[in-house]
């Protein structure tokens, strides 16, 4: 019985694994979506990307609530600077 307990993953380990997997899937689905010529497949990838992105965010929130994924809040000035840079970049495209 003790070996079965030792083989089980902790909640933190499972959520960490899930978060990493979901992040990779979001990246892959985004790439597939950008490079897909078939409209039917594009819609499928878009739906799957949205669903996986929502799952990833829920996993992230669970980890944050449990204190397993701590992030520092960015300074307002840095957030505004990043927003301005993104806006400028988008206008150049």
Secondary structure, 3 states (H helix, E strand, C coil): CHHHHHHCCCHHHHHHHHHHHHHHHHHHHHHHHHCCCCHHHHHHHHHHHHHHHHHHHHHHHHHHHCCCCCCCCCCHHHHHHHHHHHHHHHHHC
